[in-house]
């Protein structure tokens, strides 16, 4: 059981143009596993390899190894979603983030932050402790005192006060690739990002084995 991981993400609805734009940009639909044609840009398959493996999403509960059977995990996510109410997603824009490109919110959202915090805390009783080598790898990247505290308590450094909403579009880029891809990504997502949208559910993703692509295996609507 501990070779597989699960994660709780925000994923736009299948009929949302943002979902379609994100899946085509990254080159895979994580809900059905189908590869998709990407924009005709040099090296895009290589530069989007990391977000393609994880599937288009925004992280709420980071990937974790479960301590309970899948049925219990489904029940816990269903119960969590039933306690949450829909809310408006802030307007997003394409921007650099940590050397990569991502969709970021243009304004803070207390409702979005509360949703993320609830996901991290509400499922933590089903999370196995992170292996020592994973903790060491996180620390090797360099963590602030706050991030170190989050890692020690929650098994991941970028949660609660260290969390920032983002939907990854690339891996780390050099300056030339970032300058080339930024306007292309802005054009690719422009129509979808112009539309208002509501966060009204949670998406459960599954990594069957280390290094395997994450698949979206279930969606749960808020309010039951």
N, C-alpha and C positions, 0 to 999 in steps of 0.2 A: 504493500500500500504506500510506503514512504518514498517509492521512486516516482510517484506521480504527484502533481501539484494542481491546485485550483486557485482561481483568483476571482474577485468580484469587481466588475468593471461597469462603467457607463458605456453603453453602445447605442447609437441612434437606431431608431426603428428601421426595419428593412426597407420600408417605402420612403424613408427620409432621404432627400438628395445628398445630405451630408454623409450618410452611410455609403451610398453608392460612390460618391467622390472619394471618400477615404479608402474604400476597398480597391477601387481602380488605381489610385495613386500608389498604394502599397503592393498591389499585384496579387491579392488573395482575398476571397470572401471567407472569413473564419467560421461563419455559421454553416456553410455547406462544404467548405474545404476546396472550392473550385479556384484554380489559378485564373487570374484576369489579366487582360492586356493593359499595360501601363502607358502613360504618356510617352511620346517619342522624344525622349531626352537621353543624352549620352550617360551611360553608366547608372541609370536610375535603378536597375535591378540590384546592383551591388550596393548602392547608397541607401536603399530602403530595405535591405535584408533583415535588419533587426526588427523594425516595426512590422514587417511582413510575418515574421515568425510569431510575434506576440499577438497579431491581429489588431485591426483598427479599434481603438478604445481610449478611455481615460481611466486610470487606475483609481479604484476606491479601496478595496482590500487587496494588498499586494499578494503575489503568488505565495502559497503556503502549502505545506504537507499536512494532510488531514490525519486526525487521530480517531475518526469515526467512519462508519460505512457511508457510501454515497447517499443512501436514502436519508440518513440523519442530516447530512449536509444540505440536501434539497429542502428538508423540513425547516432547517434553521434559516436558510435564505428566504424561504416563503414567509416565515413568521416575521422576519426583519422587514421585508417589503410591505407586509400588511400594516406595519406600524408607521409607514412613511406616507407622506402626501405629495402629489405632483407640485412642481415649482418651475418657474421660467429659468432656462439656461441663459446666462449672460451672453451677449454678443461675443463671438470669437474672431480672432484674426491670426494670420500666419506670421510667425516671428521666430528669431533665433532663440534657442534655449540650450545653454550648456554646450555650445559647439554644434548642436543639431538644429533642425527645424521642427516646429510643433505648432499646433493650434493652441492658443492661450486665450483666457478670458480678458476682456477689456475692462471689466469692473469686478470688484470683490462681490461674492455672494454668500451671505450667511447661511442660506438654505443649502447651497451646494456643499459648503464646509460641514454643516451638520450631518448631511447625508454621508459624506465620506467618514466622518468620525464615528457615526453609528455603525457603518460597515466594518471598520477596523475593530472596534470594541465588541460589537455584537456577535462576531464569529470567532473571536480569539480563543474561546474555550475549546474550539475544534482544531486549533493550530498546534502542530508538533513544534518543539523548539528547533530553531534553525541550526543546522550542523556547524561545527566549529570552523570548517574550511570556508563556509559561506560567510560567516561573521568576519573572518579574517580578510576575505576578499573585499567586503564592504569597507572595512576599516582602512585597507590599503589605498583606497581612493581618496582618503582624507576627509574626515568628518568634523563638523563643528561640535561643541559640547552638547548642544541641543540634539543634533542628529545622533550622536553617540548614545544619549539617554533614550531616544526613541528606539534605536537598534537593540539596546539592552533589554528594554521592556516589551517591545512589540515585534522584535525580530526583523525590523526594517527601519532604515533611518529617516525616510521621508513621509512621515505621517503626522497627524495633528498639527501642531504649530510649524512643523517642517514640511508640510504638504503644499503643493501648488498644482492646481488643475492644469493638465496638459494632455494633448493627444499627439503622440509622437508621429512624425512624418519621415524622419531619416535617422540614421546613425550619426555619429560625429563626422563633421565635414571639415575639409580644409577651407581656407578663406576663399579660394577661387571657386570651389564647388558650391559653397554657401551663396556666394554672390550670383552664381548662375542659376541655382535652383530656387532661390527666394522669389523672384518675380514669376517664375513658372508655376510655383505652388500657389502663389496669390491669385494668379489667373485661373488655375484649375479649380480652386475652392470658392471663387468669388460669388457665383450664383447661389451655391448652397449656404454660404455664410450670411447672405443677405436676408435669409428667411428666419422668422422667429421660431423657437422650438421649446418644448417642455420636456423636462426630465420626469418620466412617469414610471420608471421601472429599473430593475437591476439585471445585469447579465452575468451569468456564471460561465467562466472559461475553464478549460481543462488542458493540462499538459500531460500526455500519457506517459512519457518517459523523458529523461533529461535531454534537452536539445530538440525535442519534438515540437512541431507547430502547435500553438494553442488553438483550441476549437471552442466556439461558443456553443454550449450544450443546453442551455436553458435560459429563458427570460421570465422575469417575475414582475408583474404589474404592482404598482403601489396601491395600498388600500385593499389588498387581497384579491 
